[in-house]
Amino acid sequence: MKTKKVFSLLLVAAMTATLLAGCGGDDKTAGNNGGGSQVLKVAAFEGGYGAEMWQEVVDAFEASHPGVTVELTVDKKIEDVISPGMKAGDYPDVVHLATGREAALTETLTKENALLPLTDVLEMTVPGEDVKVKDKIVPGFLDTLATNPYGDGVTYYAPMFYSPCGLFYNAGLFKEKGWEVPATWEEMWALGDKAEAEGIALFTYPTTGYFDAFTYAALSSAGGSDFFNSCMTYEDGIWESEDASKVFNLIGKLAEYTEGTTVANANNDNFTKNQQLILDNKAIFCPNGTWLPGEMKDAPRADGFEWGFMPIPAVNEGGAGCSFCWFEQMWIPAAAENKELAKEFVAYMYSDEAAKIFAKSTAIQPIVGVSNYLEGDNKMFYSIYDNGATAVMGGFAATAPVEGVNMLDTLCGTVNSIVSGDKTVAEWQAAVEEASDKLRAAME
């Protein structure tokens, strides 16, 4: 779905300046332009949360910023919509588009140093409030390669809608069968054998793209945070290490327990068929983020179905389960025409007003006190870290472009071939190390 809406409020210059002075921004905010109208072009990815929330947030932003017109474009394939214009020099001012997408537009611009630093945005006052942006964001979100992609302490990605990732399942099925939720991988394999006897697979996945969060959590569980960061920064030999081998072998074994139709439907057109497997009790676990229940809210389900959610079990005996905290990102192209107003819009994303609008669509902003807006299943999902799971955040460090090398595709995209048997775990592990070596060289 693509929506565009333009509101134009023509005010005299003196009135505009007076009203904007009371919007909560400081002297650096773009709203204080002394009069006239401004146009802000915002492009946003339409994910499982839908498009309507974006229009509501834009309406609220315009209402608090007289003289500002927002041209909003929302699309499920936003890269395809904005890329042609960008190639011709016509850039959006603000883009909401996460890393990890197949088109890799965010990563491409990052590698080309084509993003605007956002560190000064963190020092801005949240529009309409009296707190700085950096003090509104939950601690930990600004200390990761997923916001500071060059590892230099400079923020280029503003953290947006966050989601604890883990394994979703039908808690009603466990009650019906009298099964215990597994806490270790040995218990997982035992459950898989037991379920197989009843014609139920242990595992499925929507697409291989969901193995980023799964693999990151498993890596951190296997070797700790320092090991995880070494993987993300392409340390020499890290993917051939003992801890990395544990994860490759674990996923290799999990492939043997994966439902038979998964690979055929693990694509952007049919991924919901794989998600449906857990609603129909044809598979037990599916890795995903907290948007899944909303995405499947109208889908049929087995009698007694009840959402359950757990972290990735500990790789090492006695360790804690891990949950990768996936979050989306917003950024400003370095070639944006209206940079200062773009910064004002990004700062507004952390206002209580915007957070409440997003929360109605279950898009949860990483701001302090956001749990006050949650109810029902979301309270359970967002309590995973309160119940003992270790949070894992971050992603691969940005490098100069390397032709033919896509680390996420090599690491995650190969899973289909492991499940189908077209590649061995050893071949997969060697390919990941080779890709890592090439990217490490690009960083030196």
C-alpha positions, 0 to 999 in steps of 0.5 A: 500500500502506498499513501501520499498526503500533503497538508499545506498551512499558509501562515504569515511569517510573524505568526509562524515564528511565534508558534514555532517558538513554542514547539519544544525545540531549541534554537537548532531545530528546523521548525524555527525558520522564521516563517514561510512554508517548508516541505519534508519528504518522508519515505517509510517501509510498510511492515507488519504494522501497516501504513495508517500509523505513519499518516497519523504521526505525520498529521500530528507532526504537522499540527505541532509544526505550523508551516510544515508540509510532509510528503509521505510515501509508505510502501512494502517495497519502499526501496523500489519506489525511492531508488529511481529518484535517488539515482537521479539526485532526488532524495527523501529527507527522512527514510525509515528502512532497516538493515537486513533487507534483501535490496540492502539499500540502507547498507549500500548507502552506508558503505558509500558514506552517504548518510548524515550523522545523527549525533547532534539529533541526540542532543536535541530536545524532543519536540513538545517535551523538555527532555533530550532525545538521548535521555529518552531512548532506552539505555543500550540502544545507542551503543551498538553497530546497529546504530553506529555502523562504522564502530566509531561512536557516531550515530547514523541510524536512529533506533526505531520500533524494537522487538525482542526476537525468539521462538513463537509457539502455541502454548495451548498445544503444550497444555493439551499434550502435557509437554514442558517448554524446553530450556536446553537444546537437548530438551529441544531434540527430545521434544522434536522426537516426541512430536515427530511421532505425532506427525508434528515438526519441531521447527519452521521459519518464515524466510532465511532472513529470520536467521539473523536474529536467531544466529546472533542470539546463538552466537552470543550464547555460545561465546559471549558478547565479546565473541559476538562482536568479534563475529560482527567485525570480521575477526580473522578466523572467528567463523572457524572457531569452536564457538562458531562451530557450535552454532553452525552444527546446531543449525545443521541439526535443527535443519533435520527437524524442520517441517518439509514444506518450509523451504518451498514457502520461505520467500516474500510471497509465501512466508505466511504459509510457514507462519501458519504451520504453528497456528495449525499445530503442524510445527512447534517453533517459529523464529520471529519478532513481536510483530508476528501476532499482529501479522497473523491476527486474522489467520485461522488457528487450532482450537485452544491456540494461545501465543507462547514466546521464549528465547533461543535456548542456551548453547552451553550447559548452564548458560542463559537463553538469549533473545536478539533485540531487533529494531528498525532504523531511520536515517537521513541521506547526506544528500537530503534537501531539508536536513534541519527539518529532517532532524526535527522529524527524527527527534519527534519520533521519540515523543510520547505523542508519536510513541502512543500513536505507533503503539496502537499498531503494536510498533513499540518505540525504544523509549523509557516508560513505553511499557505503560502503553502496552497490554495483552500479549505485548506485555508478555513479549516485552517482559522476556528480558525481565524473565532471565533472557540475555539481550543481544543487540548489534549487527555487522560492521559497515565496510567499503563495498566488496563486489559479490559479497553479502555477509547476511546472504552468505550467513543466513540465505544458505540455510535453505540449502542446509535444510534441503541438503544441497550444501553441507554445514562444512561448506557453509561455514567455509563460505562464511569465513571466506566472506568475512575475510574479504570484508575484513580486508575492506576495513583495513 
